[in-house]
Amino acid sequence: MSGYMPTTLRNVNTLGGTRPGVGMRGASSIWGWLHFLGQKWLKHRKIARDAAWLRNAPAHLLHDIGLSRDEIDRVCKAGRKDSGQEQ
C-alpha cells in the first residue's frame, strides 16, 4: 500500500455498489419518459381540439374540405385515405 488517498469526487464512490454516473442516466431516462408522455398528451389534446372545432364548424366549411359530420372522429384520429388526390 502506497498510502495514496483519493481526493477528487470522481474517485470517491459514496453509493457503494453502483458506478459513478448511474444516477444521472436514471434521471435522464425519467426526463426522457416525461417528455415522451408529454408529447403524447399534447398530440391527443390537439386531436380533441381539432375534432371539437370541426363538430362546431358551419356546414359550408365542412363541404369545402369535403368532410361530412359523421366522418369527423375517424378523420381526426386516422387521417383521410384519399388525402392529396383529386376526385
C-alpha positions as CSV (number, residue, x, y, z in Angstrom):
1,M,0.0,0.0,0.0
2,S,1.4,3.3,-1.0
3,G,-0.9,5.3,1.3
4,Y,-2.5,7.2,-1.5
5,M,-5.8,8.8,-0.6
6,P,-8.1,9.8,-3.5
7,T,-9.1,13.4,-3.0
8,T,-11.3,14.1,-6.1
9,L,-15.0,13.4,-6.0
10,R,-14.6,11.3,-9.2
11,N,-12.6,8.7,-7.2
12,V,-14.9,8.6,-4.2
13,N,-17.9,6.4,-4.6
14,T,-20.4,7.1,-1.8
15,L,-23.1,4.7,-3.2
16,G,-21.1,1.5,-2.7
17,G,-22.3,-0.9,-5.3
18,T,-23.1,1.4,-8.2
19,R,-20.7,3.0,-10.7
20,P,-20.4,6.8,-10.8
21,G,-22.9,8.3,-13.2
22,V,-25.6,5.7,-13.0
23,G,-27.9,8.0,-11.1
24,M,-27.6,10.6,-13.8
25,R,-28.5,8.1,-16.5
26,G,-31.5,7.1,-14.5
27,A,-32.6,10.8,-14.1
28,S,-32.2,11.4,-17.8
29,S,-34.3,8.3,-18.5
30,I,-37.0,9.6,-16.3
31,W,-36.9,13.0,-18.0
32,G,-37.0,11.3,-21.4
33,W,-40.1,9.4,-20.4
34,L,-41.8,12.5,-19.1
35,H,-41.0,14.3,-22.4
36,F,-42.4,11.3,-24.4
37,L,-45.6,11.2,-22.3
38,G,-46.0,14.9,-22.6
39,Q,-45.7,14.8,-26.3
40,K,-48.3,12.0,-26.5
41,W,-50.6,14.1,-24.3
42,L,-50.2,17.1,-26.5
43,K,-51.0,15.1,-29.6
44,H,-54.2,13.7,-28.1
45,R,-55.1,17.2,-26.9
46,K,-54.6,18.6,-30.4
47,I,-56.8,15.8,-31.9
48,A,-59.5,16.5,-29.4
49,R,-59.3,20.3,-30.0
50,D,-59.5,19.8,-33.8
51,A,-62.4,17.4,-33.5
52,A,-64.3,19.8,-31.3
53,W,-63.7,22.6,-33.8
54,L,-64.9,20.5,-36.7
55,R,-68.0,19.4,-34.8
56,N,-69.0,23.0,-34.3
57,A,-67.9,24.2,-37.8
58,P,-70.5,25.5,-40.2
59,A,-71.8,23.1,-42.9
60,H,-70.3,25.2,-45.7
61,L,-66.8,24.8,-44.3
62,L,-67.1,21.1,-44.0
63,H,-68.4,20.9,-47.5
64,D,-65.4,23.0,-48.7
65,I,-63.0,20.5,-47.3
66,G,-65.0,17.5,-48.4
67,L,-65.9,16.2,-45.0
68,S,-69.2,15.0,-43.5
69,R,-70.1,15.3,-39.9
70,D,-70.2,11.5,-39.3
71,E,-66.5,11.3,-40.6
72,I,-65.0,13.8,-38.2
73,D,-63.8,11.5,-35.4
74,R,-62.3,9.0,-37.9
75,V,-60.6,11.6,-39.9
76,C,-59.1,13.4,-36.9
77,K,-57.7,10.1,-35.5
78,A,-56.6,8.2,-38.6
79,G,-56.5,10.8,-41.4
80,R,-58.1,10.6,-44.8
81,K,-57.5,7.8,-47.1
82,D,-57.8,9.9,-50.2
83,S,-55.6,12.8,-49.0
84,G,-53.8,14.5,-51.8
85,Q,-55.9,13.1,-54.6
86,E,-58.5,15.0,-56.6
87,Q,-61.9,13.4,-57.0
